[in-house]
Amino acid sequence: MSETLAVEAPKRWLPWVGRAISALPAALLLFSASLKITSNPLLVDALGKDGFSPGHFAVAH
């Protein structure tokens, strides 16, 4: 007795779900980096209140 198994074709939307899930953390990292590189005044003030001096996190002055 030989049985054949039917293989289902992968769903076309599944890779896009993975890409979206991967893109969210990447977008957050890019946003954070852009704030730090530009020395955004809001970021400088917020981190200053937490005890960080601007020299610890700012790349460009």
Backbone bond lengths (Angstrom), bond angles and torsions (degrees), N, CA, C in turn:
res aa  C-N    CA-C-N  psi(-1)  N-CA   C-N-CA  omega(-1)  CA-C   N-CA-C  phi
1 M - - - 1.439 - - 1.518 109.74 -
2 S 1.263 114.34 125.16 1.458 120.81 179.59 1.518 109.14 -116.69
3 E 1.304 114.99 129.06 1.466 119.58 177.94 1.522 108.86 -109.34
4 T 1.296 115.40 141.08 1.459 119.69 174.86 1.529 108.29 -109.58
5 L 1.281 114.29 134.83 1.449 119.95 179.56 1.528 109.47 -98.60
6 A 1.294 115.30 132.05 1.461 119.71 177.42 1.527 108.28 -82.78
7 V 1.305 115.16 126.58 1.457 120.57 179.14 1.524 108.07 -100.14
8 E 1.319 114.82 125.45 1.451 120.16 -178.82 1.526 110.10 -81.45
9 A 1.300 116.69 139.77 1.462 120.90 177.11 1.533 108.76 -68.90
10 P 1.318 117.13 141.59 1.472 118.55 179.57 1.531 110.86 -62.91
11 K 1.295 114.80 146.38 1.458 119.58 179.53 1.526 109.19 -71.72
12 R 1.317 115.74 136.70 1.458 120.52 -174.85 1.526 112.53 -69.74
13 W 1.316 118.31 -24.43 1.459 121.34 -177.19 1.527 112.45 -84.52
14 L 1.308 117.11 -15.21 1.463 120.10 -174.74 1.537 113.64 -62.59
15 P 1.329 120.21 -43.58 1.478 118.46 177.47 1.532 112.57 -62.46
16 W 1.340 116.77 -32.12 1.460 119.49 -179.85 1.518 111.40 -69.68
17 V 1.307 117.34 -32.04 1.464 120.16 175.41 1.527 109.62 -64.10
18 G 1.315 116.70 -43.96 1.464 120.87 177.81 1.514 112.24 -63.25
19 R 1.322 116.55 -39.58 1.470 119.87 178.62 1.521 111.08 -65.48
20 A 1.322 116.31 -41.36 1.468 120.12 179.32 1.522 110.76 -65.05
21 I 1.323 116.82 -42.72 1.462 120.33 179.06 1.526 110.59 -63.84
22 S 1.310 117.59 -36.19 1.466 121.14 178.39 1.525 111.86 -75.02
23 A 1.319 117.89 -31.32 1.457 121.34 -176.89 1.524 112.12 -73.13
24 L 1.315 118.74 -29.40 1.462 120.85 -178.08 1.528 112.52 -61.24
25 P 1.332 120.15 -53.04 1.474 118.77 177.91 1.528 112.64 -63.65
26 A 1.331 116.84 -35.02 1.466 119.66 179.11 1.526 110.55 -64.41
27 A 1.324 116.73 -40.75 1.464 120.39 178.58 1.531 110.97 -65.31
28 L 1.318 116.99 -39.76 1.463 120.09 178.12 1.524 111.44 -64.64
29 L 1.332 117.02 -40.15 1.464 120.08 177.86 1.531 111.58 -65.07
30 L 1.330 116.79 -41.31 1.457 120.10 178.43 1.527 111.44 -65.31
31 F 1.329 116.47 -40.09 1.463 120.64 178.03 1.525 110.37 -62.97
32 S 1.315 116.74 -45.72 1.462 121.16 179.74 1.523 110.52 -62.50
33 A 1.312 116.43 -44.27 1.464 120.13 179.71 1.524 111.33 -63.18
34 S 1.336 117.12 -39.46 1.462 119.05 -179.50 1.526 111.13 -65.80
35 L 1.327 117.34 -36.44 1.462 119.66 177.18 1.520 111.15 -65.91
36 K 1.309 116.48 -40.44 1.460 120.25 -178.50 1.524 112.04 -71.34
37 I 1.318 116.74 -39.96 1.466 120.49 -178.10 1.523 111.04 -68.22
38 T 1.336 117.15 -37.37 1.455 120.06 -177.83 1.525 112.66 -84.84
39 S 1.320 117.77 -2.50 1.471 123.03 -177.58 1.528 110.83 52.23
40 N 1.307 115.82 52.43 1.454 122.95 179.17 1.531 109.64 -54.98
41 P 1.339 118.36 127.99 1.469 120.74 -177.50 1.532 113.46 -57.86
42 L 1.315 117.64 -35.04 1.465 119.66 178.15 1.527 110.70 -64.04
43 L 1.316 116.20 -40.76 1.459 120.34 179.26 1.521 111.15 -68.66
44 V 1.308 116.48 -41.83 1.462 120.68 -179.91 1.534 110.16 -61.68
45 D 1.338 116.64 -44.03 1.461 120.15 178.75 1.522 111.96 -64.60
46 A 1.334 116.38 -44.78 1.473 120.22 -177.95 1.523 111.35 -64.89
47 L 1.310 117.38 -44.58 1.454 119.71 179.74 1.526 111.37 -72.74
48 G 1.334 116.85 -28.83 1.464 119.82 175.60 1.518 111.36 -64.55
49 K 1.331 116.80 -36.50 1.467 120.73 177.41 1.529 111.46 -68.16
50 D 1.340 116.07 -26.13 1.462 120.12 178.67 1.523 112.87 -86.36
51 G 1.344 117.09 -0.37 1.452 120.04 175.18 1.521 115.03 102.17
52 F 1.319 118.17 6.42 1.458 120.66 178.54 1.518 109.49 -95.89
53 S 1.317 116.23 136.51 1.470 118.90 174.32 1.522 107.78 -87.81
54 P 1.329 117.23 156.14 1.471 119.79 -178.24 1.525 113.95 -57.36
55 G 1.306 118.74 -26.43 1.459 121.17 179.68 1.528 113.20 -69.97
56 H 1.320 117.96 -18.19 1.457 120.38 -179.76 1.523 113.52 -76.62
57 F 1.318 118.01 -26.44 1.461 118.46 -172.47 1.511 114.04 -130.50
58 A 1.316 119.95 -14.25 1.453 121.29 -177.17 1.525 109.71 -88.72
59 V 1.327 115.40 135.49 1.461 120.90 177.41 1.534 109.64 -93.57
60 A 1.322 116.88 -45.05 1.460 121.76 -179.49 1.528 109.70 -109.92
61 H 1.316 115.85 137.89 1.478 119.06 -179.82 1.497 109.66 -111.17
